[in-house]
Amino acid sequence: MGEQSFSDSQAPSTVDAAVGDVSRETTSTPIDGSDVSRETDPGDELDGGNVSRETTDSDSIFDTPIAREAAQAIHVMNVRQEQWPKPPATRVMTVANQKGGVGKTTTTVNIAAALALHGLRVMVIDLDPQGNASTALGIEHTVGTPSIYDVLLGGEPISEVARQADFVDTLTCVPATLDLAGADIELTSQVAREYRLQRAVNAYLESAENPPDYLLIDCPPSLGLLTLNALVAGREVLIPIQCEYYALEGLAQLLNTVELVRSHLNPSLAVTTVLLTMYDSRTRLADQVADEVRSHFAELVLAPVIPRNVRVSEAPGYGQTVMTYDAGSRGAVGYLQAAYEIAQRGHAMNDGVGA
C-alpha cells in the first residue's frame, strides 16, 4: 500500500490526533494518548501519571474511568466533523465468515456507521434471516416488511425496499425478515440462482442518481445460497476473524469457497480486508492468533483490532451501533480506526493502488 497525499481536511493526522495511536496490543489506550492499562485503576490520572490514593475530592472527579471515556467520546464526536476521502467508485464489500459469532454483523453495522458519520454514502444489505443488522441500524424488519427477500425472489428493485437510518441521512439499509429463512430452499429451483443479488445490485448502482460510496453485504453464518449470492454480487471480501483458535479452523474452507466463486462465477472477487475482532490482550492465545493471521494475510489485515467490549454488545439492544451508543468506548474507537483505514485504502484506488 503506497502512501497517499491528502488535503488538509482529509489528513490522517486529524484522526490520529483525535483518536490516538491505538496499536494492536494497546486497543484500550484512551483517545488522548494516555497510557492506561485495561485494568484501569481509578487512582490513575488522565495524563497517565502515577498519583497516590490520597487525592482530593475535586481531583478524583477527573481521574476516573468514566471521566476518561467521557473525554474520549467528546474527541470522537469532534472527529465526525471531518470528511473522509471517497473511493473512485462504489466499493461492494461482502462481509463473510461461515463461523458464527465472529462479529460479522457487528463489524458490518459499525464500519457502515463510522463511514456514514464522516460524510460517505453507505448502504447495508442485510442478508442474514436473523435481521440483526437491521436491528442495530434501527430499521423495521417485521414479517411483511418489504425486504431483501422481495428483491431475491420477487424481483423488487433495491431502491424500493431500502430504508434510511434515523441517526445519519447518508446511511441506508435493505432489511432482512424471517421470510429469508426459506430463501435457500426457494432459490434452489430458480434460474440463475447465484446471480439474483448481483443483478439487483448492478441495476441499482446503474440507476441510482447518487450511488453509495460503500455497499456492505452482511452474510449469514453459512456457505449456502445466500452467502453464495453475496460473494457473486461483491467485488471485495471483508473477513472478520475472532482472536480465538476455533476461528481459524473454518478459514481454509471460506478461502476455498471464495476461490471457487472467483474462478467460476465472479472473476473480480478478491479478499481485500481482514479484521481481527474480540481481541483480549490478557491472553497469549489472542496474540498467537493475531500473529498467525497477520503472517498469512500480510497487508490485507487492518492495523487496528477490535477489543472485547461490553458496550459493543449492548448497543443493538437499543437499536443502535456502538458508534452512537457509546462513542467513547474502546469498541467504538477500534471500529472508528478500522473504518478510517478502510476509507484510506479506498482513497488509494484513486491513484491506481489496490486495497
C-alpha positions in Angstrom: 0.0 0.0 0.0 1.6 3.2 -1.1 1.4 6.4 0.9 -1.3 8.8 -0.5 -1.5 12.6 -0.2 -4.5 14.2 1.5 -5.8 17.6 1.7 -5.7 19.4 5.0 -9.3 18.4 5.7 -8.5 14.8 5.0 -5.1 14.4 6.6 -4.6 11.2 8.5 -3.1 13.1 11.3 -6.5 14.6 12.2 -7.9 11.2 13.1 -4.6 10.2 14.7 -4.6 13.2 16.9 -8.2 12.8 18.0 -8.4 9.0 18.2 -4.8 8.4 19.4 -2.4 5.7 18.3 -4.3 2.5 19.3 -1.9 -0.3 18.4 -3.0 -3.9 18.1 -1.7 -4.6 21.6 -3.0 -1.4 23.2 -6.5 -1.0 21.9 -7.6 0.3 25.3 -5.4 3.4 25.1 -7.6 6.4 25.5 -8.0 8.9 22.7 -6.0 11.5 24.5 -2.9 9.2 24.1 -2.6 8.4 27.8 -1.0 5.1 28.9 -3.7 3.4 30.8 -3.9 -0.4 31.1 -7.2 -2.3 30.6 -7.4 -2.9 34.3 -7.5 0.8 34.9 -7.1 1.9 38.4 -9.4 4.7 39.4 -6.4 6.2 41.2 -4.6 6.9 37.9 -4.7 10.4 36.4 -5.9 11.3 33.0 -2.4 12.0 31.8 -1.2 8.5 32.8 0.9 9.8 35.6 1.1 8.0 39.0 -0.8 9.6 41.8 -1.2 8.5 45.3 -4.6 7.3 46.6 -4.8 10.3 48.9 -6.2 12.6 46.3 -8.6 15.4 47.0 -12.3 15.0 46.2 -12.0 17.6 43.4 -9.2 15.7 41.7 -11.0 12.4 41.9 -13.8 13.8 39.7 -11.4 13.8 36.8 -9.3 10.7 37.3 -12.0 8.0 36.9 -12.6 5.6 34.0 -16.0 7.3 33.4 -14.2 10.7 33.1 -11.7 9.3 30.7 -14.4 7.7 28.5 -16.3 10.9 28.5 -13.2 12.7 27.2 -12.8 10.1 24.5 -16.5 10.5 23.5 -16.0 14.2 23.1 -13.0 13.7 20.9 -14.7 11.1 18.7 -17.7 13.4 18.3 -15.4 16.2 17.1 -13.7 13.9 14.6 -17.1 13.3 13.0 -16.9 16.8 11.6 -14.1 15.6 9.2 -15.0 14.5 5.7 -13.3 11.2 4.9 -11.9 10.6 1.4 -14.1 8.8 -1.1 -13.3 5.9 -3.4 -13.3 6.4 -7.1 -16.2 4.0 -7.5 -18.6 2.1 -5.3 -16.9 -0.5 -3.2 -19.1 -3.5 -2.9 -17.8 -5.4 0.1 -19.2 -8.8 1.2 -18.6 -9.4 5.0 -18.4 -13.1 5.2 -17.2 -15.9 7.5 -19.2 -19.1 7.8 -18.3 -19.4 11.5 -20.9 -17.8 13.7 -20.1 -15.4 16.5 -17.0 -13.8 14.9 -18.5 -10.3 14.6 -19.8 -10.2 11.0 -22.9 -8.2 11.7 -21.3 -6.1 14.4 -18.5 -5.3 12.0 -20.8 -4.5 9.1 -23.0 -2.1 11.0 -20.3 -0.3 12.9 -18.0 0.1 9.9 -21.0 1.4 7.9 -22.0 3.8 10.7 -18.4 5.2 11.0 -18.1 5.7 7.3 -21.6 7.4 7.1 -20.9 9.6 10.0 -17.9 11.0 8.1 -19.9 12.1 5.0 -19.6 8.9 2.9 -22.8 7.4 1.4 -23.2 3.8 2.6 -25.7 1.1 2.0 -26.0 -2.1 4.1 -27.7 -5.2 2.6 -28.9 -7.5 5.5 -28.7 -11.0 4.0 -29.0 -12.8 7.4 -32.5 -14.1 8.1 -32.0 -13.2 11.8 -32.1 -9.5 10.7 -29.5 -8.4 13.3 -28.0 -5.7 11.1 -31.4 -4.2 10.6 -32.0 -4.2 14.3 -28.7 -2.5 15.0 -29.4 0.2 12.5 -32.9 0.8 13.8 -34.6 -0.4 10.6 -38.1 -2.1 10.8 -37.9 -5.8 9.8 -41.0 -7.5 11.0 -42.7 -10.1 8.8 -44.4 -8.5 5.8 -41.9 -5.6 5.7 -40.5 -5.1 2.1 -37.1 -6.7 2.4 -34.2 -8.3 0.6 -36.4 -11.4 0.2 -38.6 -9.5 -2.2 -35.5 -8.5 -4.1 -34.2 -12.0 -4.5 -37.4 -13.8 -5.1 -39.9 -11.1 -6.1 -37.8 -9.1 -8.5 -38.3 -5.8 -6.5 -35.6 -3.2 -7.1 -33.3 -2.4 -4.2 -34.3 1.2 -4.3 -37.9 0.3 -3.4 -37.0 -1.7 -0.2 -34.1 0.3 1.1 -34.7 2.4 4.2 -32.8 5.3 5.6 -31.2 5.1 9.1 -32.5 7.7 11.6 -29.2 8.8 13.0 -27.5 9.8 9.8 -29.0 10.6 6.4 -26.1 9.1 4.3 -26.8 5.5 5.6 -29.5 3.2 4.1 -30.3 -0.4 4.8 -32.1 -3.1 2.9 -33.6 -5.1 5.8 -34.0 -8.9 6.2 -37.1 -10.5 7.6 -37.8 -14.1 8.7 -39.1 -14.8 5.2 -35.5 -15.0 4.2 -35.1 -18.2 6.3 -36.6 -20.3 3.5 -34.8 -18.5 0.7 -32.0 -21.1 0.4 -34.6 -23.7 -0.5 -36.7 -21.4 -2.7 -33.7 -20.3 -4.7 -32.7 -23.9 -5.5 -35.3 -24.1 -8.3 -34.7 -20.6 -9.7 -32.9 -19.9 -13.0 -29.5 -18.2 -12.5 -30.0 -18.5 -8.7 -26.4 -17.5 -7.9 -26.8 -14.2 -9.8 -30.0 -12.9 -8.3 -28.4 -10.4 -5.9 -25.6 -9.4 -8.3 -28.2 -8.4 -10.9 -30.2 -6.4 -8.4 -27.1 -4.6 -7.1 -25.8 -3.8 -10.6 -29.2 -2.5 -11.6 -29.4 -0.3 -8.5 -25.9 1.1 -9.0 -26.5 1.9 -12.6 -29.8 3.7 -12.0 -29.0 5.5 -8.7 -28.6 9.2 -9.1 -26.2 9.3 -6.1 -24.8 5.7 -5.8 -23.3 4.8 -2.4 -19.6 5.0 -1.9 -19.7 1.7 0.1 -22.2 -1.1 -0.2 -21.7 -3.7 2.6 -23.4 -7.1 2.5 -23.9 -8.9 5.8 -23.9 -12.7 5.3 -25.5 -15.4 7.4 -23.1 -17.8 9.2 -23.1 -20.5 6.5 -21.9 -21.1 3.0 -25.4 -21.6 1.5 -27.0 -19.9 -1.5 -27.5 -16.6 0.4 -23.8 -16.3 1.1 -23.0 -17.5 -2.5 -25.2 -14.7 -3.8 -23.4 -12.2 -1.7 -20.0 -13.5 -2.9 -21.1 -13.3 -6.6 -22.5 -9.8 -6.1 -19.5 -8.5 -4.2 -16.2 -7.2 -5.6 -14.3 -7.4 -2.3 -14.5 -9.7 0.7 -14.1 -8.4 4.2 -13.3 -11.3 6.7 -13.8 -10.7 10.4 -11.7 -13.2 12.4 -12.2 -13.8 16.1 -9.0 -13.9 18.0 -9.5 -17.5 19.2 -8.3 -20.8 17.9 -11.6 -22.2 16.5 -12.0 -19.1 14.3 -9.0 -20.3 12.3 -10.4 -23.8 11.6 -13.1 -22.8 9.1 -10.9 -20.1 7.4 -9.5 -22.5 4.9 -13.0 -23.6 3.8 -14.1 -19.9 3.4 -11.0 -19.1 1.3 -11.6 -22.2 -0.8 -15.2 -21.1 -1.5 -14.0 -17.6 -2.4 -11.5 -19.0 -4.8 -14.2 -21.3 -6.4 -16.6 -18.3 -6.8 -13.8 -16.2 -8.3 -12.9 -19.0 -10.8 -16.4 -19.9 -12.0 -18.8 -17.1 -11.1 -17.2 -13.8 -10.3 -13.7 -13.2 -11.6 -13.5 -9.7 -10.0 -13.9 -11.1 -6.4 -10.9 -10.8 -4.1 -10.2 -10.9 -0.4 -9.1 -7.3 0.3 -9.7 -6.8 4.0 -9.2 -8.9 7.2 -10.3 -7.5 10.6 -9.3 -9.1 13.9 -12.2 -9.0 16.4 -12.8 -9.8 20.1 -9.2 -9.3 20.9 -8.3 -9.9 24.5 -4.8 -8.8 25.4 -4.9 -10.7 28.7 -4.5 -14.0 26.8 -1.5 -15.3 24.9 -3.8 -17.1 22.5 -5.2 -13.8 21.2 -1.6 -12.7 20.3 -0.8 -16.0 18.7 -4.0 -16.0 16.6 -3.3 -12.3 15.6 0.3 -13.1 14.6 -0.7 -16.1 12.6 -3.4 -14.2 10.7 -1.0 -11.3 10.0 1.7 -13.7 8.8 -0.7 -15.3 6.4 -2.7 -12.3 5.1 0.1 -9.7 5.5 -1.1 -6.2 4.4 -4.7 -7.3 4.0 -5.1 -7.3 7.8 -6.2 -3.9 9.1 -3.8 -2.5 11.7 -6.5 -1.7 14.3 -8.1 -4.6 16.2 -11.5 -4.7 17.9 -11.2 -5.4 21.6 -13.7 -7.3 23.7 -16.0 -4.6 24.9 -19.4 -4.9 26.6 -20.6 -1.7 25.0 -20.4 -3.2 21.6 -22.8 -6.0 22.7 -25.2 -3.6 24.5 -25.7 -1.2 21.6 -28.0 -3.4 19.4 -30.4 -3.8 22.4 -31.1 -0.1 22.0 -31.4 -0.2 18.2 -28.0 1.5 17.8 -24.5 0.9 16.7 -21.7 1.4 19.3 -20.7 4.5 17.3 -23.8 6.3 18.5 -24.5 4.3 21.7 -21.1 5.0 23.4 -18.7 6.8 21.1 -16.0 6.9 23.8 -15.8 3.1 24.4 -12.9 1.1 23.3 -15.1 -0.8 20.9 -16.2 2.4 19.2 -12.6 3.7 19.0 -11.5 0.4 17.4 -14.2 0.4 14.8 -13.6 4.1 14.1 -9.9 3.4 13.3 -10.7 0.3 11.3 -13.3 2.3 9.2 -10.8 5.1 8.7 -8.2 2.7 7.4 -10.7 1.2 5.0 -11.5 4.7 3.8 -7.8 5.4 3.3 -7.4 2.2 1.2 -10.4 3.2 -0.9 -9.0 6.6 -1.5 -5.7 4.9 -2.6 -7.6 3.4 -5.5 -7.8 6.9 -7.0 -4.1 6.6 -7.9 -4.4 3.0 -9.1 -3.2 1.4 -5.9 -5.2 -1.6 -4.9 -6.8 -2.0 -1.5 
